Amino acid sequence: MAECTKIFWAADFSHFLVYTLLFFGVFYILISTNPTQSNNSLISIFPTQNPPSHSPSMTNNSQYRMVLYRDKLDEALAGACTEDKTVIIAVVNKAYVEGDKPMLDLFLDGFWLGEGTRKLVKHLLIVTVDQTSYERCMFLGLHCYKLETDGVDFVGEKLYMSADFIKMMWRRTQFLGEVLKLGYTFIFTK
C-alpha cells in the first residue's frame, strides 16, 4: 500500500512540474518576444488593441482621446461645430415639432433638398425649450440641447411684447452670449 501511494505522489508531482514549466515557458516567450513594447514590464506584456480606423487619416497606432466638457452646452456645441468652431443654432418649442408636417421637419427639408446644404445638418444644434421638442430632436438624431429656464414656461405661444415674450427673448440672448463666451461663432435662426 505504501508503494502505491509513492507512485501516485510521484505522478502528481511530475504533472505539477510539467504544468509549472509550461506556464513559465509561455510567460518567458511573452516577455521576450513582444515587438510592440520596448520595456518588459508586466503591464506591457499584453498589447492593447486599437479601435477600428474609420478615416484614412487615422492610423492603427492612434489612441482614444478623452475630452472633458464643462457642461452639457459645451458638449452639444463640440458635437455640432465645424473645425473653426462655427455652429448653426435653431431654437424650437413644442409648437415647432407637433402636427402632420411640423415646422422643424420643413426646416430640415430645406437642408436635405437644397443644393450643397445636406452636409450642414451635422453642424446644426437644435436648442429646445421643452421636453416634447427635446424628445423629437433626439428621435431625429440631431445635435440637441435643452435650454433650462427657471420660472418661465416656453411651451406655449407668447404674445409679442408680453412679459413672458420679453423674458423668452432675454433668455435666448443670454444663451447666445454663453455660446460666444465658450469661443464658438454661430449662425442663428429662430
N, CA and C of each residue as an Amber inpcrd file, in Angstrom:
protein
   570
   0.8210000  -1.1840000   0.0000000   0.0000000   0.0000000   0.0000000
   0.8680000   1.2510000   0.0000000   1.9500000   1.2530000   0.7610000
   2.8310000   2.4110000   0.8270000   3.5020000   2.6450000  -0.5160000
   3.8050000   1.5570000  -1.2340000   4.4410000   1.6820000  -2.5390000
   3.4680000   2.2930000  -3.5450000   2.1930000   1.9650000  -3.4370000
   1.1470000   2.5040000  -4.3140000   1.0020000   4.0140000  -4.0970000
   1.0650000   4.4880000  -2.8530000   0.9510000   5.9140000  -2.5460000
   2.1380000   6.6800000  -3.1110000   3.3340000   6.0690000  -3.0740000
   4.5110000   6.7180000  -3.6370000   4.3580000   6.9180000  -5.1380000
   3.7620000   5.9450000  -5.8120000   3.5800000   6.0390000  -7.2650000
   2.6200000   7.1920000  -7.5900000   1.4780000   7.2830000  -6.8620000
   0.5250000   8.3800000  -7.0960000   1.1590000   9.7330000  -6.7800000
   1.9250000   9.7990000  -5.6850000   2.5570000  11.0530000  -5.3110000
   3.5750000  11.4680000  -6.3630000   4.3340000  10.5330000  -6.8940000
   5.3320000  10.8180000  -7.9290000   4.6410000  11.2710000  -9.2120000
   3.4980000  10.6560000  -9.5610000   2.7570000  11.0420000 -10.7670000
   2.1910000  12.4540000 -10.6150000   1.6110000  12.7640000  -9.4380000
   1.0690000  14.1070000  -9.1970000   2.1800000  15.1570000  -9.2400000
   3.3070000  14.8420000  -8.6450000   4.4180000  15.7790000  -8.6420000
   4.9430000  16.0100000 -10.0550000   5.0170000  14.9650000 -10.8610000
   5.5170000  15.1250000 -12.2310000   4.5480000  15.9650000 -13.0680000
   3.2320000  15.7930000 -12.8630000   2.2590000  16.6360000 -13.5760000
   2.4030000  18.1010000 -13.1560000   2.5460000  18.3160000 -11.8610000
   2.7190000  19.6720000 -11.3440000   3.9640000  20.3140000 -11.9420000
   5.0500000  19.5620000 -12.0080000   6.3010000  20.0720000 -12.5450000
   6.1680000  20.4110000 -14.0290000   5.5030000  19.5560000 -14.7980000
   5.3100000  19.8000000 -16.2390000   4.4730000  21.0640000 -16.4590000
   3.3650000  21.2050000 -15.7330000   2.4980000  22.3790000 -15.8960000
   3.2060000  23.6630000 -15.4650000   3.9920000  23.5960000 -14.4130000
   4.7310000  24.7660000 -13.9540000   5.7590000  25.1900000 -14.9900000
   6.5080000  24.2430000 -15.5240000   7.4990000  24.5610000 -16.5530000
   6.8260000  25.1070000 -17.8120000   5.6880000  24.5450000 -18.1760000
   4.9440000  25.0170000 -19.3400000   4.4840000  26.4680000 -19.1310000
   3.9540000  26.7580000 -17.9590000   3.5000000  28.1180000 -17.6440000
   4.6490000  29.1160000 -17.7280000   5.7770000  28.8000000 -17.0880000
   6.9050000  29.7240000 -17.1070000   7.5180000  29.8420000 -18.4990000
   7.4500000  28.7880000 -19.2960000   7.9390000  28.8540000 -20.6770000
   7.1070000  29.8170000 -21.5170000   5.7900000  29.7120000 -21.4090000
   4.9060000  30.6250000 -22.1410000   5.0990000  32.0520000 -21.6370000
   5.2050000  32.2130000 -20.3430000   5.4180000  33.5340000 -19.7490000
   6.7180000  34.1500000 -20.2680000   7.7800000  33.3800000 -20.3530000
   9.0650000  33.8620000 -20.8530000   8.9580000  34.2680000 -22.3180000
   8.2450000  33.4800000 -23.1070000   8.0720000  33.8080000 -24.5270000
   7.3170000  35.1250000 -24.6870000   6.2800000  35.3170000 -23.8950000
   5.5230000  36.5710000 -23.9670000   6.3890000  37.7730000 -23.6280000
   7.2260000  37.6330000 -22.6410000   8.0790000  38.7500000 -22.2220000
   9.1590000  39.0310000 -23.2570000   9.7820000  38.0110000 -23.7740000
  10.9470000  38.2150000 -24.6260000  10.6050000  38.5190000 -26.0770000
   9.4150000  38.2100000 -26.5560000   9.1060000  38.4070000 -27.9760000
   7.9820000  39.3960000 -28.2070000   7.8350000  40.3900000 -27.3660000
   6.7930000  41.4000000 -27.5470000   7.3720000  42.5370000 -28.3860000
   7.1210000  42.5640000 -29.7170000   7.7510000  43.5510000 -30.5830000
   7.1690000  44.9580000 -30.4450000   5.9740000  45.1080000 -29.9000000
   5.3400000  46.4310000 -29.8520000   5.7750000  47.2570000 -28.6660000
   6.3760000  46.6660000 -27.6800000   6.7570000  47.4080000 -26.4770000
   8.2660000  47.3160000 -26.2880000   8.8670000  48.4360000 -25.8930000
  10.3080000  48.4250000 -25.6750000  10.6650000  47.9960000 -24.2580000
   9.7900000  48.2690000 -23.3080000  10.0860000  47.8440000 -21.9400000
   9.3330000  46.5560000 -21.6500000   9.8610000  45.7650000 -20.7580000
   9.2670000  44.4620000 -20.4820000   8.5510000  44.4410000 -19.1470000
   7.8280000  45.4770000 -18.8380000   7.0920000  45.4830000 -17.5790000
   5.8930000  44.5590000 -17.6920000   5.3770000  44.1690000 -16.5580000
   4.2590000  43.2340000 -16.5200000   3.0410000  43.7860000 -17.2390000
   2.8210000  45.0990000 -17.1770000   1.6580000  45.7010000 -17.8140000
   1.7980000  45.6890000 -19.3270000   3.0080000  45.8160000 -19.8410000
   3.1900000  45.9070000 -21.2830000   3.3100000  44.5500000 -21.9620000
   3.0990000  43.4740000 -21.2520000   3.1890000  42.1470000 -21.8570000
   2.0900000  41.9440000 -22.8810000   0.9020000  42.3620000 -22.5410000
  -0.2330000  42.1480000 -23.4180000  -0.4980000  43.4250000 -24.2030000
  -0.3340000  43.4030000 -25.5300000  -0.5210000  44.6210000 -26.3130000
  -1.9780000  45.0540000 -26.2940000  -2.1820000  46.3690000 -26.3150000
  -3.5500000  46.8820000 -26.3330000  -4.0730000  46.8540000 -27.7540000
  -5.3690000  46.6680000 -27.8690000  -5.9890000  46.6470000 -29.1810000
  -6.4720000  48.0500000 -29.4990000  -6.1000000  48.5530000 -30.6710000
  -6.5120000  49.8860000 -31.0740000  -7.9240000  49.8420000 -31.6200000
  -8.6780000  50.9520000 -31.5180000 -10.0210000  50.9910000 -32.0710000
  -9.9670000  50.9320000 -33.5880000 -11.0420000  50.4750000 -34.2390000
 -11.0320000  50.4160000 -35.6950000 -10.9190000  51.8160000 -36.2820000
 -10.1920000  51.9210000 -37.3650000  -9.9810000  53.2110000 -38.0070000
 -11.0530000  53.4330000 -39.0560000 -11.8100000  54.5300000 -38.9300000
 -12.8830000  54.8180000 -39.8730000 -12.4950000  55.8940000 -40.8670000
 -11.4030000  56.5790000 -40.6520000 -10.9970000  57.6020000 -41.6010000
  -9.5860000  57.3050000 -42.0650000  -9.2870000  57.6620000 -43.3020000
  -7.9590000  57.3520000 -43.8180000  -6.8430000  58.0890000 -43.0980000
  -7.1500000  59.2020000 -42.4400000  -6.1010000  59.9510000 -41.7530000
  -5.6980000  59.3070000 -40.4320000  -6.5530000  58.4190000 -39.9110000
  -6.2270000  57.7640000 -38.6440000  -5.3360000  56.5590000 -38.9090000
  -4.3690000  56.3420000 -38.0540000  -3.5110000  55.1800000 -38.1820000
  -3.8930000  54.1620000 -37.1330000  -3.3480000  52.9600000 -37.2740000
  -3.6380000  51.9140000 -36.2950000  -3.0030000  52.2050000 -34.9480000
  -2.0720000  53.1390000 -34.8940000  -1.4170000  53.4640000 -33.6370000
  -2.1370000  54.5570000 -32.8610000  -3.2840000  55.0040000 -33.3770000
  -3.9970000  56.0780000 -32.6780000  -4.5830000  55.5570000 -31.3760000
  -4.6850000  56.4330000 -30.4170000  -5.2140000  56.0790000 -29.1070000
  -6.5020000  56.8410000 -28.8730000  -7.3190000  56.3460000 -27.9590000
  -8.5180000  57.0740000 -27.5720000  -8.1080000  58.3680000 -26.8880000
  -8.8380000  59.4390000 -27.1740000  -8.5610000  60.7120000 -26.5250000
  -9.7810000  61.1120000 -25.7210000  -9.5910000  61.2910000 -24.4470000
 -10.7000000  61.6620000 -23.5790000 -10.8600000  63.1760000 -23.6100000
 -12.0830000  63.6150000 -23.8680000 -12.3780000  65.0390000 -23.8950000
 -13.2970000  65.3370000 -22.7220000 -12.9190000  66.3120000 -21.9300000
 -13.7420000  66.7160000 -20.7980000 -14.4810000  67.9950000 -21.1530000
 -15.7930000  67.9740000 -20.9780000 -16.6130000  69.1380000 -21.2680000
 -16.9860000  69.8230000 -19.9660000 -17.1360000  71.1350000 -20.0260000
 -17.5170000  71.8940000 -18.8370000 -18.9490000  71.5880000 -18.4270000
 -19.8130000  71.4710000 -19.4310000 -21.2220000  71.2150000 -19.1580000
 -21.8780000  70.6420000 -20.4090000 -23.1890000  70.4300000 -20.3460000
 -23.9290000  69.8530000 -21.4760000 -23.8940000  70.7700000 -22.6940000
 -23.9090000  72.0700000 -22.4770000 -23.8630000  73.0090000 -23.5990000
 -22.5450000  72.8800000 -24.3430000 -21.4540000  72.8440000 -23.6220000
 -20.1380000  72.6970000 -24.2450000 -20.0600000  71.3950000 -25.0370000
 -20.6200000  70.3330000 -24.4870000 -20.6210000  69.0390000 -25.1660000
 -21.4590000  69.0870000 -26.4420000 -22.6350000  69.7010000 -26.3740000
 -23.5120000  69.7980000 -27.5440000 -22.8670000  70.6480000 -28.6380000
 -22.2550000  71.7510000 -28.2530000 -21.5910000  72.6170000 -29.2280000
 -20.4100000  71.9080000 -29.8880000 -19.6300000  71.1900000 -29.0920000
 -18.4750000  70.4680000 -29.6370000 -18.9120000  69.4020000 -30.6330000
 -20.0650000  68.7840000 -30.3840000 -20.5550000  67.7640000 -31.3040000
 -21.0600000  68.3270000 -32.6130000 -21.5420000  69.5610000 -32.6090000
 -22.1610000  70.1350000 -33.7970000 -21.2580000  71.0880000 -34.5740000
 -20.1920000  71.5580000 -33.9980000 -19.4210000  72.6350000 -34.6310000
 -18.5450000  72.1450000 -35.7760000 -18.1460000  73.1050000 -36.6080000
 -17.1850000  72.8440000 -37.6690000 -15.7840000  72.8920000 -37.0620000
 -14.7830000  72.7130000 -37.9030000 -13.4060000  72.7490000 -37.4060000
 -13.0390000  74.1110000 -36.8260000 -13.6370000  75.1730000 -37.3640000
 -13.3310000  76.5140000 -36.8530000 -14.3280000  76.9750000 -35.7850000
 -15.0260000  76.0080000 -35.1760000 -15.9520000  76.2460000 -34.0590000
 -17.1450000  77.1300000 -34.4380000 -17.6950000  76.8780000 -35.6270000
 -18.9110000  77.5530000 -36.0610000 -20.0530000  76.5570000 -36.0070000
 -21.2120000  77.0160000 -35.5670000 -22.3690000  76.1380000 -35.4240000
 -23.6190000  76.8820000 -35.8980000 -24.5770000  76.1390000 -36.4350000
 -25.8730000  76.6980000 -36.8200000 -26.8300000  76.3980000 -35.6730000
 -27.4740000  77.4250000 -35.1330000 -28.3470000  77.2570000 -33.9680000
 -29.7810000  77.5960000 -34.3380000 -30.6940000  76.7060000 -33.9780000
 -32.1290000  76.9530000 -34.1330000 -32.8040000  76.6620000 -32.7990000
 -33.6750000  77.5550000 -32.3620000 -34.4100000  77.3790000 -31.1110000
 -35.8270000  76.9360000 -31.4550000 -36.2720000  75.8300000 -30.8330000
 -37.6120000  75.3020000 -31.1110000 -38.3420000  75.0030000 -29.8040000
 -39.6770000  75.0090000 -29.9020000 -40.5050000  74.5810000 -28.7770000
 -41.5410000  73.5880000 -29.2820000 -42.4730000  73.2320000 -28.4420000
 -43.4750000  72.2090000 -28.7480000 -44.2230000  72.5140000 -30.0460000
 -44.5280000  73.7740000 -30.3010000 -45.2700000  74.1550000 -31.4990000
 -44.5050000  73.8190000 -32.7810000 -43.1930000  73.7940000 -32.7420000
 -42.3780000  73.5120000 -33.9210000 -42.2900000  72.0210000 -34.2480000
 -42.6650000  71.1500000 -33.3090000 -42.4620000  69.7100000 -33.5230000
 -43.7540000  68.9080000 -33.5740000 -44.9020000  69.5450000 -33.4070000
 -46.1670000  68.8140000 -33.4210000 -46.9360000  69.0880000 -34.7010000
 -47.8360000  68.1520000 -35.0360000 -48.6740000  68.3060000 -36.2160000
 -48.2960000  67.3200000 -37.3000000 -49.0650000  67.3660000 -38.4040000
 -48.8180000  66.4430000 -39.5170000 -47.4770000  66.7080000 -40.1920000
 -47.1940000  67.9480000 -40.4660000 -45.9020000  68.3250000 -41.0560000
 -45.3480000  69.4810000 -40.2300000 -44.6400000  69.1520000 -39.1330000
 -44.1570000  70.1910000 -38.2090000 -43.1580000  71.1500000 -38.8650000
 -43.0570000  72.3200000 -38.2920000 -42.1210000  73.3400000 -38.7800000
 -40.6780000  72.8360000 -38.7620000 -40.3240000  72.0530000 -37.7540000
 -38.9610000  71.5270000 -37.6840000 -38.6650000  70.6410000 -38.8870000
 -39.6310000  69.8210000 -39.2910000 -39.4340000  68.9650000 -40.4640000
 -39.2790000  69.7960000 -41.7340000 -40.0740000  70.8490000 -41.8750000
 -39.9440000  71.7410000 -43.0330000 -38.5740000  72.4150000 -43.0400000
 -38.1250000  72.8260000 -41.8670000 -36.8070000  73.4440000 -41.7270000
 -35.7110000  72.4760000 -42.1690000 -35.7970000  71.2310000 -41.7120000
 -34.7940000  70.2240000 -42.0760000 -34.8680000  69.8600000 -43.5500000
 -36.0790000  69.8700000 -44.1300000 -36.2250000  69.5920000 -45.5630000
 -35.4080000  70.5750000 -46.3940000 -35.3180000  71.8150000 -45.9360000
 -34.5090000  72.8080000 -46.6420000 -33.0520000  72.3830000 -46.7450000
 -32.5360000  71.7460000 -45.7090000 -31.1620000  71.2510000 -45.7540000
 -31.0450000  70.0460000 -46.6800000 -32.0350000  69.1690000 -46.6530000
 -31.9750000  67.9530000 -47.4560000 -32.1790000  68.2290000 -48.9410000
 -33.0330000  69.1860000 -49.2690000 -33.3780000  69.4370000 -50.6650000
 -32.5270000  70.5180000 -51.3170000 -31.8990000  71.3670000 -50.5420000
 -31.0810000  72.4440000 -51.0970000 -29.8130000  71.9170000 -51.7460000
 -29.2470000  72.7270000 -52.6220000 -28.0170000  72.3310000 -53.3140000
 -26.8120000  72.5390000 -52.4010000 -26.1220000  71.4590000 -52.0740000
 -24.9160000  71.5310000 -51.2580000 -25.1600000  71.8520000 -49.7910000
 -26.3950000  71.7150000 -49.3270000 -26.6980000  72.0630000 -47.9350000
 -26.8750000  70.8440000 -47.0350000 -26.9390000  69.6590000 -47.6070000
 -27.1730000  68.4510000 -46.8100000 -26.0980000  68.2470000 -45.7500000
 -24.8530000  68.5580000 -46.0920000 -23.7450000  68.3580000 -45.1390000
 -23.8140000  69.3120000 -43.9440000 -24.6030000  70.3780000 -44.0650000
 -24.7100000  71.3480000 -42.9730000 -25.5400000  70.8400000 -41.8010000
 -26.3470000  69.7910000 -42.0140000 -27.1900000  69.2530000 -40.9370000
 -26.3380000  68.7850000 -39.7650000 -25.1490000  68.2630000 -40.0460000
 -24.3040000  67.7810000 -38.9440000 -23.7300000  68.9240000 -38.1080000
 -23.8750000  70.1610000 -38.5860000 -23.4030000  71.3260000 -37.8280000
 -24.5620000  72.1240000 -37.2360000 -25.7370000  71.5170000 -37.2380000
 -26.9450000  72.1580000 -36.7270000 -27.1730000  71.7520000 -35.2740000
 -27.3170000  72.7310000 -34.4040000 -27.6450000  72.4790000 -32.9970000
 -29.0650000  72.9660000 -32.7600000 -29.9450000  72.0360000 -32.4060000
 -31.3240000  72.3800000 -32.0900000 -31.4000000  72.6480000 -30.5920000
 -31.7490000  73.8740000 -30.2330000 -31.9100000  74.2540000 -28.8300000
 -33.3960000  74.1570000 -28.5200000 -33.7390000  73.2470000 -27.6230000
 -35.1420000  73.0160000 -27.2830000 -35.4580000  73.6810000 -25.9520000
 -36.7140000  74.1280000 -25.8250000 -37.0960000  74.8160000 -24.5930000
 -38.1310000  74.0370000 -23.7890000 -38.4700000  72.8250000 -24.2540000
 -39.4050000  71.9800000 -23.5020000 -39.0850000  70.5150000 -23.7840000
 -39.6710000  69.6320000 -23.0040000 -39.3740000  68.2060000 -23.0990000
 -39.8550000  67.6010000 -24.4130000 -41.0250000  68.0200000 -24.9030000
 -41.5760000  67.4640000 -26.1440000 -40.6430000  67.7340000 -27.3220000
 -40.1890000  68.9630000 -27.4540000 -39.2990000  69.2870000 -28.5720000
 -37.9330000  68.6090000 -28.4050000 -37.4710000  68.4530000 -27.1660000
 -36.2040000  67.7590000 -26.9310000 -36.3000000  66.2950000 -27.3560000
 -37.3880000  65.6390000 -26.9940000 -37.5670000  64.2310000 -27.3660000
 -37.6530000  64.0670000 -28.8790000 -38.3360000  64.9720000 -29.5560000
 -38.4410000  64.9110000 -31.0210000 -37.0680000  65.1230000 -31.6500000
 -36.3250000  66.0610000 -31.1370000 -34.9800000  66.3260000 -31.6470000
 -34.0870000  65.0930000 -31.4960000 -34.1200000  64.4790000 -30.3300000
 -33.3160000  63.2700000 -30.1010000 -33.7630000  62.1400000 -31.0180000
 -35.0740000  62.0060000 -31.2350000 -35.6130000  60.9780000 -32.1220000
 -35.0840000  61.1570000 -33.5440000 -34.9420000  62.3920000 -33.9820000
 -34.4490000  62.6710000 -35.3310000 -32.9360000  62.4920000 -35.4530000
 -32.2580000  62.2560000 -34.3440000 -30.8150000  62.0170000 -34.3660000
 -29.9920000  63.2740000 -34.6010000 -30.5040000  64.4050000 -34.1630000
 -29.8090000  65.6770000 -34.3430000 -28.9870000  66.0130000 -33.1020000
 -28.1760000  67.0490000 -33.2140000 -27.4740000  67.5700000 -32.0380000
 -28.4810000  68.4260000 -31.2780000 -28.7510000  68.0650000 -30.0330000
 -29.8140000  68.7230000 -29.2650000 -29.2700000  69.2480000 -27.9420000
 -29.8310000  70.3810000 -27.5280000 -29.5220000  70.9300000 -26.2130000
 -30.8140000  71.4680000 -25.6250000 -31.1180000  71.0520000 -24.4070000
 -32.3330000  71.5240000 -23.7430000 -31.9860000  72.7420000 -22.8990000
 -32.5720000  73.8720000 -23.2670000 -32.3420000  75.1260000 -22.5620000
 -33.2230000  75.1610000 -21.3260000 -32.6010000  75.0740000 -20.1680000
 -33.3250000  75.0950000 -18.8940000 -33.5220000  76.5360000 -18.4550000
 -34.7440000  76.8580000 -18.0630000 -35.0520000  78.2120000 -17.6240000
 -35.9390000  78.1480000 -16.4000000 -35.5470000  78.8410000 -15.3640000
 -36.3340000  78.8770000 -14.1270000 -37.4350000  79.9270000 -14.2250000
 -38.6470000  79.5300000 -13.9010000 -39.7440000  80.4740000 -13.7750000
 -40.4110000  80.9260000 -15.0530000 -39.9750000  80.4420000 -16.2180000
 -40.5950000  80.8470000 -17.4770000 -41.0130000  79.6000000 -18.2310000
 -42.2650000  79.5880000 -18.6840000 -42.7880000  78.4710000 -19.4550000
 -42.7110000  78.8390000 -20.9320000 -41.8080000  78.1950000 -21.6670000
 -41.6390000  78.4940000 -23.0860000 -42.4910000  77.6040000 -23.9830000
 -43.3210000  76.7500000 -23.4100000 -44.0680000  75.7700000 -24.1940000
 -45.0780000  76.4390000 -25.1150000 -45.8830000  77.3050000 -24.5910000
 -46.9610000  77.9040000 -25.3810000 -46.5170000  79.1250000 -26.1640000
 -47.4640000  79.6460000 -26.9460000 -47.2150000  80.8460000 -27.7320000
 -47.1550000  82.0580000 -26.8050000 -46.2380000  82.9610000 -27.1000000
 -46.0980000  84.1870000 -26.3120000 -46.5010000  85.3680000 -27.1830000
 -47.3790000  86.2120000 -26.6550000 -47.7980000  87.4000000 -27.3890000
 -46.6380000  88.3790000 -27.4750000 -46.5220000  89.0000000 -28.6310000
 -45.4350000  89.9460000 -28.8720000 -45.4360000  91.0420000 -27.8110000
 -44.2660000  91.2630000 -27.2110000 -44.0010000  92.2790000 -26.1880000
 -44.6930000  92.0230000 -24.8490000 -45.2600000  90.8270000 -24.6520000
 -45.7890000  90.4840000 -23.3300000 -44.6040000  90.2250000 -22.3970000
 -44.8760000  90.1500000 -21.1010000 -43.7990000  89.9290000 -20.1210000
 -43.0780000  88.6060000 -20.3880000 -43.8420000  87.5300000 -20.6750000
 -43.2120000  86.2330000 -20.9630000 -42.4150000  86.2750000 -22.2620000
 -42.9120000  87.0030000 -23.2640000 -42.1970000  87.1330000 -24.5340000
 -40.8440000  87.8100000 -24.3040000 -40.8370000  88.8660000 -23.5200000
 -39.5900000  89.5890000 -23.2490000 -38.6200000  88.7130000 -22.4560000
 -39.1340000  87.9570000 -21.4720000 -38.2790000  87.0250000 -20.7170000
 -37.6700000  85.9820000 -21.6540000 -38.5010000  85.4770000 -22.5780000
 -38.0250000  84.4640000 -23.5160000 -36.9220000  85.0410000 -24.4060000
 -37.1070000  86.2510000 -24.8930000 -36.0980000  86.8870000 -25.7490000
 -34.8020000  87.1450000 -24.9760000 -34.9070000  87.5920000 -23.7140000
 -33.7180000  87.8230000 -22.9080000 -32.9790000  86.5220000 -22.6350000
 -33.7140000  85.4720000 -22.3390000 -33.0650000  84.1810000 -22.0630000
 -32.3570000  83.6730000 -23.3050000 -32.9780000  83.8450000 -24.4580000
 -32.3580000  83.4190000 -25.7090000 -31.0910000  84.2400000 -25.9720000
 -31.1500000  85.5300000 -25.7150000 -29.9790000  86.3940000 -25.9000000
 -28.8600000  86.0010000 -24.9320000 -29.2110000  85.7010000 -23.6820000
 -28.2130000  85.2380000 -22.7090000 -27.5760000  83.9310000 -23.1730000
 -28.3950000  83.0440000 -23.7160000 -27.8810000  81.7700000 -24.2200000
 -26.8580000  82.0090000 -25.3320000 -27.1770000  82.8790000 -26.2670000
 -26.2480000  83.1620000 -27.3650000 -24.9610000  83.7910000 -26.8360000
 -25.0650000  84.5910000 -25.7820000 -23.8730000  85.1370000 -25.1320000
 -23.0110000  84.0410000 -24.5270000 -23.6490000  83.0330000 -23.9260000
 -22.9120000  81.8950000 -23.3650000 -22.1600000  81.1500000 -24.4620000
 -22.7930000  81.0030000 -25.6240000 -22.1440000  80.3330000 -26.7560000
 -20.8940000  81.1090000 -27.1700000 -21.0070000  82.4160000 -27.2480000
 -19.8500000  83.2440000 -27.6080000 -18.7470000  83.1500000 -26.5600000
 -19.1040000  83.1260000 -25.2740000 -18.1080000  83.0190000 -24.1980000
 -17.3360000  81.7070000 -24.2660000 -17.9780000  80.6610000 -24.7850000
 -17.2980000  79.3710000 -24.9220000 -16.3800000  79.3340000 -26.1440000
 -16.3500000  80.4220000 -26.9140000 -15.4210000  80.5090000 -28.0390000
 -15.9880000  80.0550000 -29.3690000 -17.2890000  79.9410000 -29.4750000
 -17.9200000  79.5000000 -30.7200000 -18.4940000  80.6920000 -31.4750000
 -18.5540000  80.5620000 -32.7920000 -19.3010000  81.5080000 -33.6100000
 -20.5310000  80.7730000 -34.1050000 -21.5690000  81.5210000 -34.4610000
 -22.8030000  80.8340000 -34.8310000 -23.5840000  81.5860000 -35.8910000
 -24.4170000  80.8270000 -36.5690000 -25.4600000  81.3460000 -37.4390000
 -26.7400000  81.0200000 -36.7020000 -27.5600000  82.0190000 -36.4650000
 -28.7430000  81.8210000 -35.6340000 -30.0060000  81.9580000 -36.4640000
 -30.9390000  81.0450000 -36.2430000 -32.2470000  81.1300000 -36.8680000
 -33.2870000  80.7830000 -35.8300000 -34.4650000  81.3910000 -35.9320000
 -35.4940000  81.0690000 -34.9480000 -36.5720000  80.2040000 -35.5250000
